[in-house]
Amino acid sequence: MKVAELSKTLGVSEVSIRRDLQHLEDLGKLKRVYGGATAISTPTFGGMQNSRTTLHREKKERIGKAAAALIQKGDRIILDSGTTTLQAARNICSDILLSGNLTVITASLSILAEIGSCPGVHFIMLGGIYLPDYQVLVGPQTVEQLKGLYVDKMFLGSDGLTFSNGITTANVLEAEVDRAMVNVASEIIVVADSSKINSIGLVTIIPLTNINKLITDTDAPADFIAELQGYGVEVLLV
């Protein structure tokens, strides 16, 4: 896009357009060229993750924004793999991404592609065995790399939430990594839309009552929310 075209389309001065383009380039969202800007090609991944991205998209976006609002400058956080935690990464405040001294630990390639190049992020990418359907790295190497680390907050995704089986996921290897992440986090924040409530995945990560916060949408069953709050878990409905 040309600066002149953007100025005309948006009704904003060319000076403002150039300033905003510089800001977006600093965030790694585009590349400035003579007279305008061009898109940056990003890795594309196939498989299950892409199909899951469109499910309950609006709810996941709201949950992601609420989760991102809990992230402060100087925080050390873990972002689990999954489409809802990806929304959290996408909605982190631009000031933090530029100069927030934020430490992010993840095994998710989607999150790496989203914020890995931001200058305000100290990004730690965990290695391991690549699961292309989930765009995540898992296995004993991944677990080993978490030893000795400590974070303020972990944002944990889920395929199911029940009082009987706890926080569950569909992949045994991913659950193993999630448990190791939970062990190094001071605060566990689950991000999951209401369709996951009263559903059970293949394997348990942790008991439901061991988490600190749940961020979900307003369609969540009232009785489930009331019972969870009775265990001292903070619930944010968005």
N, C-alpha and C positions, 0 to 999 in steps of 0.2 A: 504494500500500500504506500502511496505517496503522501507526504505531509499535507500538500494542498488538497488532496481528495478527502483526507480525514478531517481537515479543518472545515471544509464545505459540508460534509456529511453530518458532522457532530455539532456544527455551529460554534466551534471553539477556535481561538486564535492559533496561528501556526506556532507562536512562541510556546503556548501551553502544550500543544501537541508534541513538540520536540522535547519538552521537559518530561512529559508522561512517557514518551518512548524511551528516554534515557532511563527512567525509573524501571520500566518493564525489562529493559536490557540488563540492568543491574540484578534483577531477580532471575535472569536466565530464561525469560518467557519469549523473547524475540531477539533478532539481530538487527541493529541499525545499519542502514546502507545509505549511500548518497541520495538525499532527497526524500527519504522515507524509511521503511522497515520491512523486514521479511520474516516469515515464520521459521522457527527452528524445528527441524525434523527430529522427532523423538522415537525411541524404540517402540514397536508395536508387538503385542503378545497375543497369541490366540488362546483357545481353550476355555475352560470353565469360568475363569475370572471375568472375561468379557461378557459372557451371557448373564452372569450374576449382577453385573454393574447396573443393568437396566431394571432389575427387580426392586420395587419400592424405592425408586430413585429419589423422589421428593422427600420421603421420610429420612432416608440416609443422609441427604444433604443437610436437613435441619439438625439431625443428630451430630453430624460432623462439625457444623458451625458451633454448636453448644460445647462440644468437646474442645475445639480449638480455642474457645474463649477461656478455658481453664489453664491454658499454657502461657507462662510468664517468661519474661527475659531472664536468662541465666538458668532456666530449668534444665534438668537432665531427664529425658523421657525415653520410653520404649514405645514404638508403634508396631503393634501386631500386624500381620498380613490381613487382607480382606478389603472388601469394597467400602465398608463404613469407616474403618480407620484411614483409608485413602482419602475419604472426604474430610476427615479431620486434618490431614496433612495439607490438603488443598486450601483450607480455610484459616491456616495460621496467619496471624497479623503480618502484613508486609514489613512493618518496622522491625519485627522480630526476625523475619527471614533475611533482612538486610543487615542488621547490626544487633541482634538480640543475644548473642553468645549462647545460643540454644544447642544443647547436645542431644542428638537423635540417634538412637540405636534401633536397628531393624534388620530383619532378614528378607524384607519384601522388595523385590525389584521395581514394583509399581511406585512405591514410595521413594525409592532412590531416584527414579526418573522424574518424579514430581518436584522434590525439594533438595535433591543431593547436591546441586550446583549453587545453591543460595549462599551468599557470602557470610551471612550471620549464623549459619548452621555448621556446627562441628558434627560431621556425619560419620557414624561408625556402622559399616556394612558387615554383617555377620556372614561368613562363608559356610559352605556345606554342600549337600546334594541338592540339585535343582529339580523342583517339581513344576514342570511347565504349566500344568492345569491351574496351579495356584499362584504362580509367579513368586515362589518363595524358596528359600534355602533351608534345609533341615538336616538332621542327623547328629551323630556324636560330636562332630567337629563344631557344629553350631552351638551345641550345649556347652562344650568345653570353653568356647570363647566368652561365654557369659560369666564364668567364674571370676570372682574378685571385682566385678563391676557393681555399681550402686546407682540407682536412679530414683528421682522423686516420684514420678508417676509412670504407670503403664496403662496404655489404652488397649484393651483386649476385645477382640471381636468374638463372635460365637455363632454356632449353627443351631444351638438350642439352650434354653434356660428352664430348668425345673428344680423344684425343691428336692425331688427324689434323686436325680442324677447330677445336679449341679450345672456348671458351665460346660457344655459339650461341643465337640467339633467332629468333622467327618473324617479326619486323617490322623492316624496313630502317630506318625512321625512329627506332624505339626503340633500335636498335643504335648509331646515330649519337650519340644522347644518352648512352648507356651508356659509349661510348668517351671522350666528353668528361668524364664523371664519373670514370672510371678515372684520367684524366690529372691530376686535382687531389687524388687520395687517396694518403696515405702507405701504407695497408694495404688490400689487396683481399681481402675475405672473401666467398666464394661460398656461398650457401645453396640447396641443391637436394636433393630426395629421390632415392633410388636409381633410380627409374624414368627419370631424365634421363641416367644414365650409359650411355655407348655409343649414345646417340641424337644425331641431328644436326638442328639447326634450319636455317632458311633462310640466315642470315647470321652470320658470325663477329664477336664483340665483341673478344676478345683470345685469345692462345694460352693453353692450359690451364696451362702451366708458368710463366706470368707472375703467377699469383695467389699470395697468402700463406697463406691458409687455405681449406679446404673443410669445411663442416659438412653432413653427410649422415646417413642412417640405417644401421642395422646390417645391412641387406640388400644393401649395396653390395658388388660383386664384389671378392673379396680380392686378385686379381691387379692389378686397376685401382688399388686403394688403395696396394698395395705399390709399384707403378711411380711413382705420383704422389709418394709419400713419398721415393722415390729422387731426385726432382728438388728436394727440400728443401721441399716444400709440407707444411704441418702439416694433418693430417686429424683431425677430431673426429667420432666415430661415436656417435650417440645413439639 
